[in-house]
Amino acid sequence: ASADVVTVDASVQRERRPVTGLAAADFELLDNGVPQEVTDLTYEKLPIDVTMVLDVSASVSGSVLDELRRALRQVRTDLTAADRLRLLAFNMRVRRLVDFTQPWADVDQALSTLRPGGSSAVFDALAVALATADAPGRRRLIVLFSDGQDSSSISDPDALLDVARRSTPTIATILASPVPDRPASVLRTNASLASATVEALSDRLAAETGGMVTSVKAGENLTPKFRRMVQDFRSSYVLYFSPRGVERAGPHSLEVRVKRPGVEVRARRGYVWR
C-alpha cells in the first residue's frame, strides 16, 4: 500500500463454488466507509507464492506426519511452473526447510527430514511467515497446519493480528484440534491470551486477511484440505483501486461486496498506508 494503487484479493463463491466472469463494475468497495471505484481486476492470472507453515511438535506424529507428507507432495504437483512454494516447520523454534527460490526436488528431501517433537510456537511461526517481503506481481498465501494451541511463542495474539493487518498475505488454517474452544495459548501471560480460544483466533486471522479455516478429524485424509486452500486462493479476483476521499496515512478498513444475490465474498478487512 505504499503506491498509488491498492490491490485487494477477493474470493467470490456461491454454494462453495467460485463465481467466474465478474467485471470491475460488479464489485462495490468501501475504504474507511467511502465508496471507491474498482479500476481493474484480474482472475487467476497472477502467479502465487504459497508458504506452508507446518506444526511438527510432539502432537504431530505417526500417521498424521505421513498424511502431511502426501498432502504437500500433491500440492507441489498442483502448482504451476510460475508458482513458488516455501516450507516452514516449527515446534518451539521456527525452521525454514525450503525457500521460494529452491528447486522442486528440495521439497521431497525436506519432507523426509521432518521429525516431530517439542512444544509449539504457533504465533512466532505465523509472524515469521507474514514478515517476508512481497515480490512484485505475485500473490501470497500462508497455509498453517496445526492444532492451533501455542505453548512457547514470544509473540502474542495482539502482536500477531497487528502484523497480519500490516502485511498482504492471506492466511488459511487447517485446524487439527479435537478441542477448538481450548485457550489459544497455555501461557496466558496477558489479557488477550486469557480470553482467546484456538477457534476464535484462527477465525479472526482468516477474517482479517480474507482467508478461511477448516478442521480435520483424526485419521482424515489431509490432501483434499490442502488442495482446497490453494485452489480457492487461486480462483480469487484481484481488485485494483486508487483511494479517493480518504486520508492516505494510517490504517484503512475495507469492505468488499458483489452486486449479485446469494454469493459469499471473502476479502481482507483492511490495510495500512505507509
Rosetta blueprint (number, residue, H / E / L):
1 A L
2 S L
3 A L
4 D L
5 V L
6 V E
7 T E
8 V E
9 D E
10 A E
11 S E
12 V E
13 Q E
14 R E
15 E L
16 R L
17 R E
18 P E
19 V L
20 T L
21 G L
22 L L
23 A L
24 A H
25 A H
26 D H
27 F E
28 E E
29 L E
30 L E
31 D E
32 N L
33 G L
34 V E
35 P E
36 Q E
37 E L
38 V L
39 T L
40 D E
41 L E
42 T E
43 Y E
44 E L
45 K L
46 L L
47 P L
48 I E
49 D E
50 V E
51 T E
52 M E
53 V E
54 L E
55 D E
56 V L
57 S L
58 A L
59 S L
60 V L
61 S L
62 G L
63 S H
64 V H
65 L H
66 D H
67 E H
68 L H
69 R H
70 R H
71 A H
72 L H
73 R H
74 Q H
75 V H
76 R H
77 T H
78 D H
79 L L
80 T L
81 A L
82 A L
83 D L
84 R E
85 L E
86 R E
87 L E
88 L E
89 A E
90 F E
91 N L
92 M L
93 R L
94 V E
95 R E
96 R E
97 L E
98 V E
99 D L
100 F L
101 T L
102 Q L
103 P L
104 W L
105 A H
106 D H
107 V H
108 D H
109 Q H
110 A H
111 L H
112 S H
113 T L
114 L L
115 R L
116 P L
117 G L
118 G L
119 S L
120 S L
121 A L
122 V H
123 F H
124 D H
125 A H
126 L H
127 A H
128 V H
129 A H
130 L H
131 A L
132 T L
133 A L
134 D L
135 A L
136 P L
137 G L
138 R L
139 R E
140 R E
141 L E
142 I E
143 V E
144 L E
145 F E
146 S E
147 D L
148 G L
149 Q L
150 D E
151 S L
152 S L
153 S L
154 I L
155 S L
156 D L
157 P H
158 D H
159 A H
160 L H
161 L H
162 D H
163 V H
164 A H
165 R H
166 R L
167 S L
168 T L
169 P L
170 T E
171 I E
172 A E
173 T E
174 I E
175 L E
176 A L
177 S L
178 P L
179 V L
180 P L
181 D L
182 R L
183 P E
184 A L
185 S E
186 V L
187 L L
188 R L
189 T L
190 N L
191 A H
192 S H
193 L H
194 A H
195 S H
196 A L
197 T E
198 V H
199 E H
200 A H
201 L H
202 S H
203 D H
204 R H
205 L H
206 A H
207 A H
208 E H
209 T H
210 G L
211 G L
212 M L
213 V E
214 T E
215 S E
216 V L
217 K L
218 A L
219 G L
220 E L
221 N L
222 L L
223 T H
224 P H
225 K H
226 F H
227 R H
228 R H
229 M H
230 V H
231 Q H
232 D H
233 F H
234 R H
235 S L
236 S L
237 Y E
238 V E
239 L E
240 Y E
241 F E
242 S L
243 P L
244 R L
245 G L
246 V L
247 E L
248 R L
249 A L
250 G E
251 P E
252 H E
253 S E
254 L E
255 E E
256 V E
257 R E
258 V E
259 K L
260 R L
261 P L
262 G L
263 V L
264 E E
265 V E
266 R E
267 A E
268 R E
269 R L
270 G E
271 Y E
272 V E
273 W E
274 R L
